[in-house]
Amino acid sequence: MDRTLLKTLMALVLTALLIALCYLFVDRPIAEAAFGLKHTFWHSLAKYISQAANHFFVNILVAIALIYGAVDTIRNGSSDKSRHLLYMGLTVASAMLIGDVFKEICGRARPPLLFEKGIYGFFPMAGDYLHFSFPSGHTLRIFSSMVALGYVLPKLRYPALCLAGAVGASRVLALKHYPSDVLFGAFIGTTCAIWGWRLLYPYGRRT
């Protein structure tokens, strides 16, 4: 079996196990702790950090990357610049698409429903914002873009991953998601970046 595929399947199994454990034992206690910080500096800071993966902002960047990369390829032929832009744009776009499908299918109630109405769990195909908690869209956007950036610019890999981790944590502190939502979002984003690189650069970076 292909090594990347094998590692992906192993990561999927591990992630699924961690999600189940978080759902049963971790999500509610952490959400309650975050709720206790609702009117503090930490809650405000979390909402500010979350803006690094703002949906509208990321959509604009993805559109620019895809359009510029495609136009540059048509006009000047395939180059590292155009391929990098297309890689990053396609990676983030695919992660967002996958995430939206899971959000709709799973219908997980967001933390505010727990504190306002005592609602916790999954309600498949509920179809509204308050049931779009799983996975975290901000987390999958930031992880797909930052892991992809780490492939394109290896020197920025660790700062980029730190930013991704901070955004993921901020979604819990901001009371928008549970830890398992963030975990699944990170898995989707990272997997899309890894496989995007594998498909567009099957023999590694050109020199």
ZABAMAR-99603 format. One record per residue (C-alpha): residue in three letters; x, z, y. Coordinates in steps of 0.25 Angstrom, whole numbers, plus 5000, padded with zeros to 4 digits. Example, Ala and Ser with C-alpha at 12.3 -4.5 7.8 and 13.67 -1.06 7.14 Angstrom:
! ZABAMAR-99603
Ala504950314982 Ser505550294996 
***
This chain:
! ZABAMAR-99603
Met500050005000 Asp500549975014 Arg501250095020 Thr500450095033 Leu499150085026 Leu499550195017 Lys499950285028 Thr498650255036 Leu497750285024 Met498550415022 Ala498350455037 Leu496850415036 Val496650515024 Leu497450625031 Thr496650595044 Ala495350605037 Leu495750735030 Leu496150795044 Ile494850745050 Ala494050815039 Leu494750945041 Cys494650935056 Tyr493150905055 Leu492951025046 Phe493851135052 Val494551085065 Asp493651005074 Arg492651115078 Pro493651225081 Ile494551135089 Ala493351075097 Glu492851225099 Ala494251255104 Ala494251135113 Phe492851175118 Gly493351305123 Leu494351225132 Lys493251145138 His493351195152 Thr494851215152 Phe496051135157 Trp496351085143 His494951015142 Ser495150945155 Leu496550905151 Ala496050845137 Lys495050765145 Tyr496150705154 Ile497050675142 Ser495950605135 Gln495950505146 Ala497150445140 Ala496350375130 Asn495150345139 His494250235132 Phe494050155144 Phe495550165148 Val496050125134 Asn495050015133 Ile495649945145 Leu497049965140 Val496649905126 Ala496049785133 Ile497249765142 Ala498149775130 Leu497349675122 Ile497149575133 Tyr498549575138 Gly499149565124 Ala498249455120 Val498549375133 Asp499949395132 Thr500049355118 Ile499249225121 Arg500149195133 Asn501549235128 Gly501349245113 Ser501549375105 Ser502449475111 Asp502749625109 Lys502049655122 Ser500749575118 Arg500749635104 His500949775109 Leu499749765118 Leu498949695107 Tyr499349805097 Met498949925106 Gly497649855111 Leu497249825097 Thr497649965092 Val496850035102 Ala495649945101 Ser495549955086 Ala495650105086 Met494550115096 Leu493650025088 Ile493950105075 Gly493650235083 Asp492350185088 Val491850145075 Phe492150285069 Lys491550345081 Glu490250275079 Ile490250295064 Cys490650435063 Gly489850495075 Arg490550625076 Ala489950725086 Arg490950755098 Pro491350895101 Pro490350915113 Leu489150895103 Leu489751015095 Phe489751105107 Glu488451055113 Lys487551035101 Gly488351095089 Ile488550955083 Tyr489750925074 Gly490050815065 Phe489850665062 Phe488550585065 Pro488850445061 Met488350335070 Ala487850435080 Gly488250335091 Asp488450415103 Tyr489750465111 Leu489550615106 His489650565092 Phe490850475094 Ser491950585091 Phe492650535079 Pro493650475081 Ser494150515095 Gly494250385103 His495250435113 Thr496150475102 Leu496150345094 Arg496350275107 Ile497550355111 Phe498150355097 Ser498050205095 Ser498650175108 Met499750275108 Val500150255094 Ala500150105097 Leu500950135109 Gly501950205101 Tyr502150085092 Val502349995104 Leu503250095112 Pro503850185102 Lys504550275113 Leu503150315118 Arg502650345104 Tyr502750495105 Pro502150515119 Ala501050415115 Leu500750505103 Cys500750625111 Leu499750565121 Ala498850525109 Gly498850665104 Ala498550725117 Val497350635119 Gly496850665105 Ala496950815107 Ser496250795121 Arg495050735114 Val494750865107 Leu495050955119 Ala494150865127 Leu493050895117 Lys492850755114 His493350755100 Tyr493650835088 Pro495050845082 Ser494650755070 Asp494150645080 Val495550645086 Leu496250645073 Phe495450525068 Gly495650455082 Ala497150475081 Phe497050415067 Ile496350295071 Gly497250265083 Thr498550285076 Thr498050205064 Cys497650085073 Ala498950095080 Ile499750095067 Trp499049985061 Gly498949895073 Trp500549905074 Arg500649875059 Leu499749745060 Leu500349695073 Tyr501749725070 Pro501849715055 Tyr503349705055 Gly503549805066 Arg503949785081 Arg504549655084 Thr505949665090 
***
